[in-house]
């Protein structure tokens, strides 16, 4: 069974940084592409970033240059380093593999 568990969210001021983690189990992380998505209050789910099985990365324009996705296959963990945070980054962040998502972690950026 695929299980994903996000952590690392919290309250941070504008311009601050957070690192989210996604602990994965039930599949071979090294063979899987993984994504981060987010959902702000009252808004649709929004794709944020993807890291492929080969380590290639892609970012939404809204986070490009500020967020960095990475993975540690030995630890079965995917990370999202978020820098220069803005109020509009406030959302629940989820890691995703295919249709499976974790429970999410709340990120709140105060101005």
ChimeraX commands (.cxc) that place a marker at each C-alpha (Angstrom):
marker #1 position 0.00,0.00,0.00 radius 0.5
marker #1 position 1.31,3.40,-1.01 radius 0.5
marker #1 position 1.66,5.71,1.97 radius 0.5
marker #1 position 2.83,9.31,1.92 radius 0.5
marker #1 position 3.32,11.48,5.00 radius 0.5
marker #1 position 4.16,15.16,4.75 radius 0.5
marker #1 position 5.74,17.21,7.51 radius 0.5
marker #1 position 7.62,20.44,8.04 radius 0.5
marker #1 position 4.87,22.98,7.56 radius 0.5
marker #1 position 4.29,25.88,9.91 radius 0.5
marker #1 position 3.94,29.62,10.30 radius 0.5
marker #1 position 6.64,31.79,8.76 radius 0.5
marker #1 position 7.02,35.44,7.91 radius 0.5
marker #1 position 7.19,36.79,4.38 radius 0.5
marker #1 position 10.66,36.19,3.00 radius 0.5
marker #1 position 11.31,33.24,5.26 radius 0.5
marker #1 position 12.05,29.62,4.44 radius 0.5
marker #1 position 10.65,26.19,5.22 radius 0.5
marker #1 position 11.62,22.69,4.20 radius 0.5
marker #1 position 8.84,20.17,3.71 radius 0.5
marker #1 position 9.45,16.44,3.84 radius 0.5
marker #1 position 7.45,13.58,2.39 radius 0.5
marker #1 position 8.12,10.15,3.84 radius 0.5
marker #1 position 7.16,7.46,1.36 radius 0.5
marker #1 position 6.47,3.76,1.85 radius 0.5
marker #1 position 4.86,0.88,0.01 radius 0.5
marker #1 position 6.75,1.39,-3.24 radius 0.5
marker #1 position 10.25,1.96,-4.56 radius 0.5
marker #1 position 10.79,5.69,-4.37 radius 0.5
marker #1 position 13.82,5.57,-6.64 radius 0.5
marker #1 position 11.69,4.30,-9.51 radius 0.5
marker #1 position 8.93,6.87,-9.10 radius 0.5
marker #1 position 8.32,10.41,-10.15 radius 0.5
marker #1 position 6.96,12.47,-7.28 radius 0.5
marker #1 position 5.10,15.76,-7.21 radius 0.5
marker #1 position 4.20,18.46,-4.76 radius 0.5
marker #1 position 0.81,20.10,-5.06 radius 0.5
marker #1 position -0.93,22.67,-2.87 radius 0.5
marker #1 position -4.39,23.94,-2.11 radius 0.5
marker #1 position -5.05,27.40,-0.81 radius 0.5
marker #1 position -8.29,28.19,1.03 radius 0.5
marker #1 position -11.16,28.40,-1.43 radius 0.5
marker #1 position -8.98,27.53,-4.42 radius 0.5
marker #1 position -8.36,24.56,-6.67 radius 0.5
marker #1 position -5.52,22.16,-6.19 radius 0.5
marker #1 position -2.39,23.61,-7.81 radius 0.5
marker #1 position 0.64,21.72,-9.11 radius 0.5
marker #1 position 3.87,23.07,-7.62 radius 0.5
marker #1 position 6.77,20.84,-8.61 radius 0.5
marker #1 position 7.78,17.41,-9.91 radius 0.5
marker #1 position 10.93,15.39,-9.59 radius 0.5
marker #1 position 11.28,12.50,-12.00 radius 0.5
marker #1 position 12.73,9.08,-11.23 radius 0.5
marker #1 position 15.88,10.23,-12.99 radius 0.5
marker #1 position 16.16,13.36,-10.88 radius 0.5
marker #1 position 14.86,15.87,-13.40 radius 0.5
marker #1 position 12.88,18.73,-11.89 radius 0.5
marker #1 position 10.04,20.97,-13.02 radius 0.5
marker #1 position 8.41,23.93,-11.30 radius 0.5
marker #1 position 5.31,26.03,-11.64 radius 0.5
marker #1 position 6.11,29.54,-12.78 radius 0.5
marker #1 position 4.80,30.89,-9.48 radius 0.5
marker #1 position 7.56,29.13,-7.50 radius 0.5
marker #1 position 10.39,28.89,-10.02 radius 0.5
marker #1 position 13.61,30.28,-8.60 radius 0.5
marker #1 position 12.32,30.09,-5.02 radius 0.5
marker #1 position 11.48,26.41,-4.42 radius 0.5
marker #1 position 13.77,23.41,-4.83 radius 0.5
marker #1 position 12.57,19.82,-4.96 radius 0.5
marker #1 position 14.93,16.99,-4.10 radius 0.5
marker #1 position 14.90,13.36,-3.05 radius 0.5
marker #1 position 16.88,10.96,-0.89 radius 0.5
marker #1 position 16.06,7.50,-2.13 radius 0.5
marker #1 position 17.99,5.85,0.70 radius 0.5
marker #1 position 15.70,7.59,3.18 radius 0.5
marker #1 position 12.57,7.15,1.05 radius 0.5
marker #1 position 11.98,10.87,1.38 radius 0.5
marker #1 position 11.21,13.72,-0.97 radius 0.5
marker #1 position 11.83,17.32,0.06 radius 0.5
marker #1 position 10.58,20.75,-0.95 radius 0.5
marker #1 position 12.83,23.61,0.10 radius 0.5
marker #1 position 10.80,26.80,0.01 radius 0.5
marker #1 position 12.64,30.13,0.09 radius 0.5
marker #1 position 11.54,33.74,-0.21 radius 0.5
marker #1 position 8.06,32.77,0.86 radius 0.5
marker #1 position 5.14,35.01,-0.01 radius 0.5
marker #1 position 1.66,35.33,1.44 radius 0.5
marker #1 position 0.27,33.69,-1.69 radius 0.5
marker #1 position 2.26,30.54,-0.86 radius 0.5
marker #1 position -0.10,29.93,2.06 radius 0.5
marker #1 position -1.74,26.57,1.46 radius 0.5
marker #1 position -1.89,22.94,2.47 radius 0.5
marker #1 position 0.97,21.17,0.70 radius 0.5
marker #1 position 0.72,17.55,-0.40 radius 0.5
marker #1 position 3.16,15.16,-1.97 radius 0.5
marker #1 position 1.70,12.98,-4.66 radius 0.5
marker #1 position 2.48,9.83,-6.58 radius 0.5
marker #1 position -0.05,9.17,-9.28 radius 0.5
marker #1 position -3.47,9.43,-7.64 radius 0.5
marker #1 position -2.11,8.96,-4.11 radius 0.5
marker #1 position -1.58,11.94,-1.78 radius 0.5
marker #1 position -0.66,12.28,1.85 radius 0.5
marker #1 position -2.64,14.09,4.51 radius 0.5
marker #1 position -0.88,17.37,3.78 radius 0.5
marker #1 position 1.00,19.90,5.85 radius 0.5
marker #1 position -0.15,23.48,6.42 radius 0.5
marker #1 position 2.10,26.34,5.39 radius 0.5
marker #1 position 1.08,29.81,6.50 radius 0.5
marker #1 position 3.06,32.86,5.42 radius 0.5
marker #1 position 2.28,36.02,7.36 radius 0.5
marker #1 position 2.89,39.45,5.89 radius 0.5
marker link #1:1,2 radius 0.2
marker link #1:2,3 radius 0.2
marker link #1:3,4 radius 0.2
marker link #1:4,5 radius 0.2
marker link #1:5,6 radius 0.2
marker link #1:6,7 radius 0.2
marker link #1:7,8 radius 0.2
marker link #1:8,9 radius 0.2
marker link #1:9,10 radius 0.2
marker link #1:10,11 radius 0.2
marker link #1:11,12 radius 0.2
marker link #1:12,13 radius 0.2
marker link #1:13,14 radius 0.2
marker link #1:14,15 radius 0.2
marker link #1:15,16 radius 0.2
marker link #1:16,17 radius 0.2
marker link #1:17,18 radius 0.2
marker link #1:18,19 radius 0.2
marker link #1:19,20 radius 0.2
marker link #1:20,21 radius 0.2
marker link #1:21,22 radius 0.2
marker link #1:22,23 radius 0.2
marker link #1:23,24 radius 0.2
marker link #1:24,25 radius 0.2
marker link #1:25,26 radius 0.2
marker link #1:26,27 radius 0.2
marker link #1:27,28 radius 0.2
marker link #1:28,29 radius 0.2
marker link #1:29,30 radius 0.2
marker link #1:30,31 radius 0.2
marker link #1:31,32 radius 0.2
marker link #1:32,33 radius 0.2
marker link #1:33,34 radius 0.2
marker link #1:34,35 radius 0.2
marker link #1:35,36 radius 0.2
marker link #1:36,37 radius 0.2
marker link #1:37,38 radius 0.2
marker link #1:38,39 radius 0.2
marker link #1:39,40 radius 0.2
marker link #1:40,41 radius 0.2
marker link #1:41,42 radius 0.2
marker link #1:42,43 radius 0.2
marker link #1:43,44 radius 0.2
marker link #1:44,45 radius 0.2
marker link #1:45,46 radius 0.2
marker link #1:46,47 radius 0.2
marker link #1:47,48 radius 0.2
marker link #1:48,49 radius 0.2
marker link #1:49,50 radius 0.2
marker link #1:50,51 radius 0.2
marker link #1:51,52 radius 0.2
marker link #1:52,53 radius 0.2
marker link #1:53,54 radius 0.2
marker link #1:54,55 radius 0.2
marker link #1:55,56 radius 0.2
marker link #1:56,57 radius 0.2
marker link #1:57,58 radius 0.2
marker link #1:58,59 radius 0.2
marker link #1:59,60 radius 0.2
marker link #1:60,61 radius 0.2
marker link #1:61,62 radius 0.2
marker link #1:62,63 radius 0.2
marker link #1:63,64 radius 0.2
marker link #1:64,65 radius 0.2
marker link #1:65,66 radius 0.2
marker link #1:66,67 radius 0.2
marker link #1:67,68 radius 0.2
marker link #1:68,69 radius 0.2
marker link #1:69,70 radius 0.2
marker link #1:70,71 radius 0.2
marker link #1:71,72 radius 0.2
marker link #1:72,73 radius 0.2
marker link #1:73,74 radius 0.2
marker link #1:74,75 radius 0.2
marker link #1:75,76 radius 0.2
marker link #1:76,77 radius 0.2
marker link #1:77,78 radius 0.2
marker link #1:78,79 radius 0.2
marker link #1:79,80 radius 0.2
marker link #1:80,81 radius 0.2
marker link #1:81,82 radius 0.2
marker link #1:82,83 radius 0.2
marker link #1:83,84 radius 0.2
marker link #1:84,85 radius 0.2
marker link #1:85,86 radius 0.2
marker link #1:86,87 radius 0.2
marker link #1:87,88 radius 0.2
marker link #1:88,89 radius 0.2
marker link #1:89,90 radius 0.2
marker link #1:90,91 radius 0.2
marker link #1:91,92 radius 0.2
marker link #1:92,93 radius 0.2
marker link #1:93,94 radius 0.2
marker link #1:94,95 radius 0.2
marker link #1:95,96 radius 0.2
marker link #1:96,97 radius 0.2
marker link #1:97,98 radius 0.2
marker link #1:98,99 radius 0.2
marker link #1:99,100 radius 0.2
marker link #1:100,101 radius 0.2
marker link #1:101,102 radius 0.2
marker link #1:102,103 radius 0.2
marker link #1:103,104 radius 0.2
marker link #1:104,105 radius 0.2
marker link #1:105,106 radius 0.2
marker link #1:106,107 radius 0.2
marker link #1:107,108 radius 0.2
marker link #1:108,109 radius 0.2
marker link #1:109,110 radius 0.2
marker link #1:110,111 radius 0.2
view
